[in-house]
Amino acid sequence: KEVTVKKGQTLSSIFDDLNLSQSLLYKIVNIDKNSKLLTKIFPGAVIKFEIQNNEFKQLKYNITESQELLIIQEEQQQLITQIVEHASEVQVQMANGTITGSLFNAGKQAGLTDAMVMKLANIFAWDIDFILDIRQGDSFSLIYEKIYQNGEFLRDGKIVAASFTNQGQTYKAVAFDDGEGWSYYNPEGRNMKKAFLRAPLNFSYISSNFNPKRFHPVQKRIKAHRGIDYAAPRGTPVYAAGNGKVISAGYNKFNGNYVFVQHNNGIVTKYLHFTKKMVKTGQRVKQGQTRSEEHTSELQSHHELVCRLLLEKKK
């Protein structure tokens, strides 16, 4: 029997559901330090049980991607633990595509998952606005890792190298471990990360088809002005384009809820027309954040929402 742990579910309730006794559970978690790892299960974790004639025989639990905990009941009801190491194999694969309708569709036709398409877009997010800049005929190519374990596909790995041609201009990036983790650099050795992101919101929230027109989200018409309008669904998170300090956060009838961020180089970025703002004047934000550090305590249980400032785009 395979159990996927649900939110709020405990080992005790899992054993009850399987008609296994609480005394057995007590014995298992107290075998040794290995078995105590079971007390740290989390929602989404998978535990496999082997039960014969209503009697517990074996339990399997993946501690990490490469380590599996085995708890085996031998003869005379003796319980033992084993840590099994599973070696991973990395294979390198190439993919390329041309955009005819959307980046996601082009990625799918090239055999990429949506998650891999997002990885590709994140590499070039400082050079390309994937909401407004994408055009029919743009193309991409990449070399990426596929991870296998025991002969079976496990997951996609990192992108090793990639190029993206947008409106005739080609950008290239190569992965390099700079001592602080993997980063991406262009062929001249410059980091792909720059002072400002090209767009302050994730393109996956927006229509995936390219759109050369800029639509005013309030007046509901095409209107050119000094800013950039993104027609985004209500609730779309918007993040800081660069590191800086919030110099104004308020509301007026022209801007709706708004946030202005002052950056070190004297530039001010302005974010307008939100249904909710989650920063205050004087707070500091980092590039890519969607929530200020004052709100991190609310989000410790959300794996990628720590230190973010949530700003929701108005309809």
N, C-alpha and C positions, 0 to 999 in steps of 0.2 A: 504494500500500500504506500502510495506517495502522497505526502501531505505538504501543501504550500501554506506557510504560516500567514494567517490573516491578521489585520490590525486588531490589537486587543486580545489576541489568542495567546494562551500560555501553554507550557509543556504539560501542566496538570490537565488542562481541558483537552489537549490533544490525546493524552493517554486515556482519559475518560471516553472520548469518542471512539477509540479503538478497543475499548473494553480491556485495557491494561491497568493493572492495579497501581495505586499511588505508592505502595511499598516498593514495587519494582522501580518506579521512577526515582524514589529516594536512593535506592541502591545504585542505580545507574549514575546519577549525578555525583555520587560520592565514591566512585571507584578510584579515581586519581585526578590529577590536574587536567588531563586530556578530556575526561568526561564532563568536567565543570564548564567546558566551552559551550555545552548545550544550554547553559543558563543565560547565554548571551544571544539567543536567537532573535531575529528581527523579522518584521513583515516582509514577505516575499521569499524568505529562506525556504529551501526544500529539504524535507526529512523523509527518508525512505525506510520503511519498516518491512521486515520479513516475519510473518506470523504463520505458524503451522498449528492447526488444531487448537486455535485460540491461545497458543503459547508463543511468547516472544522468542525469536531466534536471533535477530540481527537488526542493527540500525545503522544507517549511513547518513552522514551530514557533511556537506562541503564547507570546510572552515574558510578556505580561500579558493581561488580559481585552481590552484595547483595542489591543494591539500584536502584530503577527505578523512573524516573521523569515522572509524568503524567501532561499533560496540557489539560484541559477540557473546552470546550465552552458550557456553560449552556444556559438556556433560556435568552432572552433579550441580547444576544451576550456577556454575561459576561464570562470572562476568569478566571479560577482558576488553581492553581497548587497543586499537592500532591506529597509527597515523600513516595513511598511504599517500605517497607522492605521485602526482600525475604530471609527467613531462609534457610540455607544450611544443608544438612544431610551428614555426613561422614560415609561411609561403608568401612570396611577393607576386602581386598581380597588377596588370595594367588595365586602364579603362580610358575611354575618350568618348566625347559626344558633341553634338551640335544642337543648339537651342532653336527649336521651331515654335514652341508654344510656351513652355515653362522650364525652369531649371530642374525642378523635381521630376518632370516627365522625361527630360533628356537624361537625367541621372538614372532613372529606372530603366530606360532603354539601353543604357551602358552597363547595366547589371549592378548598380549601386543602391544601397539602402538610403532611405531618407536621412538617417543619422550621418551617413558618410557624405551626403550632399551638404549637410549643415557643416561638417568639418571642413569641407572644401571651401564653402563660403566664408567661414570664420577666418581662414588663412588670409583671404584677400579683402577682409572687411575694412581695412584702412585705405584701400585704393579704389574699391568699387562699391557703389550703392546698389545692392542687389534688389532693391525695390524699384528704383527709378531709372537706373543706368542700363539694365539688361535689355538687349535687343535681339530680334530674330537674326540668326546667323552667327551669334557669339558661340565660342567653342571652348572646350576644356579638355585637359588630359591629366592623368595622375597615375602615380605608382603607389600602391598601398599594401598594407599587410593583411593577411588573413590568418587567423590563429586556429590551429587544429589541436585536438587532444584525443588520444587513443584512436586516431584515424577519423574522428568526426569533427565537422566544423563547429567551432566554439563561438567565435565572434570576429568582427573586423578589428584590426589593430590601427596603428597610426598611418597617416599619409607620409610617405617617404619623400616624394617630390611631386610638384604639381605646376601646371601652367593654366592661365585663363586669358582668353582673348576677348576683350570687350570693346565694341565699336572700333575695331581695327588695331587697338593697342594691346600688346601681350604682356602679361605679368607672370613672373616665374618665382617659385619658392622651393627651397630645399630644407628638410628637417636637419637640425644639428643640436646635439646635447651640449649646451654652453655651461654646464656645471650646476645650473639651477633648474634642470629639466629640459625637455625638448622644446625648442623654439624654431621659428622659420625665418630663413634669410634669403635675400635675392642673390643672383649669381655674382654680384659685386661685393657681397659680404655684409650688406646692410640689413638690419632686422626689419621684418615686415611690419612690426608694430610701430605706430607713429603717434604723434601727440593727440590726434583726433581720429575717431571712427567716422567713416563716410555717412553712416546713417545711425540714428539713435534708437532704432527698434529692429527687432528680429524679422527678417523678411518672410519667415514662415507664417507669421500672423496675417500677412497681407495676401491679396490675390496673387497666385503664383504666376500668372501671365504677365509678360512685360507690358509696361504702359508708359509711353513717352510723355504723356500729359500729366500735369500736376493739378490735382483736384482739391479745391478749397473745402475743408471738412465742415465748415459752418455754413457758408453761403451756398454750398452744393452746386458749384459751377467751376469751370476752369478759370483760374485767375492768377496772373503773374504778379509777383511782388518780391521783396528782398529775401524772404524766407523760403522754406521748402515745405509744402503741404503733403501730408501723408493721410490718405483716407483709410483709417484703421478701424477695426471693430471695437466697440466699447469693451473696456477691460484689457486692452493691449498694453503690456508693460513697456515703458520707455526708459532707456538708460542714459547715463551721462556720456557724452561724446569724448570727454577727456577729464583728467584729474582737475579738481578745482574746489572752490568754496561757494556755497549758496549765498548770494548777496541780496536776493529778494525772492520771496515765496508768498504769494497772495492771490487775490481775486479782483478782477474788475470786469466791466461789461464788454470791453473790447477783446481781452485776452482770455476770459474765463479764468479757471485756475491756472496759474503759471508759476514757473521756476526759472530764475536767471542764475547762471553759474559763471563766476569769474575764474579765469585760468591764469597760470603763472606768467604767460607771455603777453598778458594784457587783453587777450580776446575774451569776450563774453558770449556764451551760448545761451539762447533763450528757447524755452520749451512751453508751448501754449495749448490751451483748449483741453485741459484734463478734467475728468469727472472727480478725481481725487488726487491730492498731492500728499506725499508722506515725508517731506523734509521741511525744515524750518530755516529761516535766515540765520547764517553763521555756521551752519553745519558743513563739513567737508565731505566730498564724494570722490570716488575713484572712477576711472574710465571703465565703462561696462556695468557699473552698479545700477540697480533699479530700486535700492532701498538704502537709507542711511544707517550708519553703525548704531544709532540709538535704538533701532528696531530689530537688531540681530537676535536679542534674547527671545523674541517671539518666534523665531524661525529656526532654532537649533535642530529641530527634527526634520527639517526640509533640506535635503542634501545639497541643493545648489542655490539656495536662497539666502545664505548667510551674508550679511553685510550688504544688503541691497536696498534700494529706494524704489518703492513701487509707485509709478505714476501711470494712471489709466487714461488712455486717449478718449476724448469726448467724441460721441457720434457726430 
